[in-house]
């Protein structure tokens, strides 16, 4: 495929799977860069996470998914982030980024509202749980067979992670997981509006 005349005609457009891989690969590379900076710099970057119900902690909504407690925390999130983020972007870069933005905000604000005080919440797992729930429920809103099938496969492979939305160990941000998952459901509903409107539209009548 080439771009239309006047917008760089003759320049090939990468297939969607390549663009999705570049986007999610770039994001995970950013996560590793941030963790490397946190390791070598004297500043404690992890302090910029979500601190519930404090004014400064609200800024953590922007930064928390980029921060990790240590390399083990980051490596544990790497493969799910690559797989689920890639699948979200595969249906369209713009739509995937919109879903991610919704999840990012809902997870951060929700954690800021409901989590216990005195702790700082960080990690990309809030996005991962959001991507997971988005992929699972999206097909039920759009009624598209391919997306329903993908949701079933994702549920089979990663559904066990959903136990992470329940209270567990004190150092695990189950609140971030829960709010991220809710953000994924909200994103799936909001971004399926066109498909839902199309189903409600009256069928055209044939002339007699």
C-alpha positions as CSV (number, residue, x, y, z in Angstrom):
1,X,0.0,0.0,0.0
2,X,1.2,3.6,-0.7
3,X,0.0,6.9,0.6
4,X,-2.4,9.0,-1.4
5,X,-1.0,11.5,-3.9
6,X,0.1,14.7,-2.2
7,X,0.9,13.0,1.1
8,X,4.1,11.3,0.2
9,X,3.0,9.2,-2.7
10,X,5.1,6.1,-3.2
11,X,6.1,5.9,0.4
12,X,5.1,2.5,1.7
13,X,3.0,2.2,4.8
14,X,4.1,-0.4,7.3
15,X,1.6,-3.2,7.9
16,X,-0.4,-2.7,11.1
17,X,1.3,-5.5,12.9
18,X,4.7,-3.9,12.4
19,X,3.5,-0.5,13.6
20,X,1.8,-2.1,16.6
21,X,5.1,-4.0,17.4
22,X,7.1,-0.7,17.1
23,X,4.7,1.2,19.4
24,X,4.6,-1.4,22.2
25,X,8.3,-2.2,21.7
26,X,9.1,1.5,22.1
27,X,7.0,1.8,25.2
28,X,8.6,-1.2,26.9
29,X,12.0,0.2,25.9
30,X,11.0,3.5,27.7
31,X,10.1,1.5,30.8
32,X,13.6,0.0,30.8
33,X,15.2,3.4,30.3
34,X,13.2,4.9,33.2
35,X,14.3,2.0,35.5
36,X,17.9,2.4,34.4
37,X,17.7,6.1,35.2
38,X,16.1,5.3,38.6
39,X,19.0,2.9,39.3
40,X,21.9,5.3,38.5
41,X,20.4,8.7,39.6
42,X,20.5,9.9,43.2
43,X,16.8,10.9,43.0
44,X,14.2,8.4,43.9
45,X,11.9,8.4,40.9
46,X,9.6,5.9,42.4
47,X,8.4,8.6,44.8
48,X,6.5,10.1,41.8
49,X,3.9,7.3,41.8
50,X,0.3,7.6,43.0
51,X,0.1,8.5,46.7
52,X,-3.6,8.2,47.6
53,X,-5.6,11.4,48.4
54,X,-2.6,13.7,48.5
55,X,-2.2,16.7,46.2
56,X,1.3,15.8,45.2
57,X,0.3,12.1,44.8
58,X,-2.2,13.0,42.2
59,X,0.6,13.8,39.8
60,X,1.5,10.1,40.0
61,X,-1.5,9.4,37.7
62,X,0.8,10.6,34.9
63,X,3.9,8.8,36.0
64,X,3.0,5.6,37.9
65,X,2.8,3.2,35.0
66,X,6.3,4.1,33.9
67,X,7.9,3.4,37.3
68,X,8.8,0.0,38.9
69,X,10.2,-0.9,42.3
70,X,13.1,-2.9,40.9
71,X,14.3,-4.9,37.9
72,X,12.4,-8.0,39.0
73,X,9.1,-6.0,39.1
74,X,9.8,-4.6,35.6
75,X,10.8,-8.0,34.1
76,X,7.7,-9.6,35.5
77,X,5.6,-7.1,33.6
78,X,7.5,-7.2,30.4
79,X,6.1,-10.2,28.5
80,X,2.4,-9.4,29.4
81,X,2.9,-5.8,28.4
82,X,4.4,-6.8,25.1
83,X,1.8,-9.4,24.3
84,X,-1.4,-7.6,25.5
85,X,-0.3,-4.1,24.4
86,X,0.5,-5.5,20.9
87,X,-2.9,-7.1,20.6
88,X,-4.7,-3.9,21.7
89,X,-2.8,-1.9,19.1
90,X,-3.3,-4.5,16.4
91,X,-6.9,-3.4,15.7
92,X,-5.7,0.2,15.0
93,X,-3.0,2.4,16.5
94,X,-5.3,5.3,17.2
95,X,-7.9,3.2,18.8
96,X,-5.3,1.3,20.8
97,X,-3.7,4.5,22.1
98,X,-7.2,5.9,23.0
99,X,-7.9,2.7,25.0
100,X,-4.5,3.0,26.7
101,X,-5.2,6.6,27.6
102,X,-8.6,5.8,29.1
103,X,-7.1,2.9,31.1
104,X,-4.1,5.0,32.2
105,X,-6.4,7.8,33.7
106,X,-9.0,5.5,35.2
107,X,-6.4,3.3,36.8
108,X,-4.5,6.2,38.3
109,X,-7.4,8.3,39.5
110,X,-9.2,5.2,40.8
111,X,-6.2,4.1,42.8
112,X,-5.7,7.6,44.1
113,X,-9.3,7.5,45.4
114,X,-9.6,4.1,46.9
115,X,-6.2,2.9,48.0
116,X,-5.0,3.1,51.5
117,X,-2.9,6.1,52.6
118,X,0.8,5.9,53.3
119,X,1.8,3.9,50.3
120,X,3.0,4.8,46.8
121,X,1.5,2.8,43.9
122,X,3.7,2.3,40.8
123,X,4.0,-0.2,37.9
124,X,2.7,-0.9,34.4
125,X,0.5,-3.7,35.8
126,X,-2.4,-1.3,35.9
127,X,-2.2,-0.9,32.1
128,X,-1.7,-4.7,31.7
129,X,-4.9,-5.4,33.6
130,X,-6.7,-2.8,31.6
131,X,-5.5,-4.2,28.3
132,X,-6.5,-7.7,29.5
133,X,-10.1,-6.7,30.4
134,X,-10.3,-4.6,27.2
135,X,-9.4,-7.5,25.0
136,X,-11.7,-9.9,26.9
137,X,-14.9,-7.8,26.7
138,X,-14.4,-5.7,23.6
139,X,-16.0,-8.3,21.3
140,X,-19.2,-8.5,23.4
141,X,-19.7,-4.8,22.8
142,X,-18.8,-4.8,19.1
143,X,-20.4,-8.3,18.4
144,X,-17.5,-9.0,16.0
145,X,-16.7,-12.7,15.8
146,X,-12.9,-12.2,15.4
147,X,-12.7,-10.0,18.5
148,X,-14.9,-12.4,20.5
149,X,-12.6,-15.3,19.6
150,X,-9.5,-13.3,20.5
151,X,-11.1,-12.4,23.8
152,X,-11.7,-16.1,24.6
153,X,-8.1,-16.9,23.7
154,X,-6.8,-14.1,25.8
155,X,-9.0,-15.2,28.7
156,X,-7.8,-18.8,28.4
157,X,-4.1,-17.7,28.4
158,X,-4.1,-14.8,30.8
159,X,-7.5,-15.1,32.7
160,X,-5.7,-16.3,35.8
161,X,-4.2,-12.9,36.2
162,X,-7.7,-11.5,37.1
163,X,-7.3,-12.9,40.6
164,X,-4.9,-10.0,41.0
165,X,-7.8,-7.5,41.3
166,X,-8.6,-9.0,44.8
167,X,-6.9,-7.9,48.0
168,X,-3.7,-9.9,48.6
169,X,-0.2,-9.1,49.8
170,X,0.3,-5.5,51.1
171,X,3.0,-4.8,48.6
172,X,0.8,-5.6,45.6
173,X,-1.3,-2.8,44.3
174,X,-4.5,-4.8,43.8
175,X,-6.3,-1.4,43.7
176,X,-4.3,-0.5,40.6
177,X,-5.1,-3.8,39.1
178,X,-8.8,-3.4,39.8
179,X,-9.1,0.1,38.6
180,X,-7.0,-0.7,35.5
181,X,-9.4,-3.6,34.7
182,X,-12.4,-1.3,35.2
183,X,-10.7,1.2,32.9
184,X,-10.3,-1.5,30.2
185,X,-14.1,-2.3,30.4
186,X,-14.9,1.4,30.1
187,X,-12.5,1.8,27.2
188,X,-14.1,-1.2,25.4
189,X,-17.5,0.3,25.9
190,X,-16.6,3.8,24.8
191,X,-14.7,2.8,21.8
192,X,-17.4,0.4,20.6
193,X,-19.9,3.3,20.3
194,X,-19.8,3.2,16.5
195,X,-20.5,-0.5,16.3
196,X,-23.3,-0.2,18.9
197,X,-24.9,2.7,16.9
198,X,-24.7,0.7,13.7
199,X,-26.6,-2.2,15.3
200,X,-29.4,0.2,16.5
201,X,-29.7,1.9,13.1
202,X,-32.9,0.8,11.2
203,X,-32.3,-1.5,8.3
204,X,-32.8,0.2,4.9
205,X,-36.1,-0.6,3.2
206,X,-36.3,-1.7,-0.4
207,X,-38.5,0.2,-2.8
208,X,-41.7,-1.5,-3.8
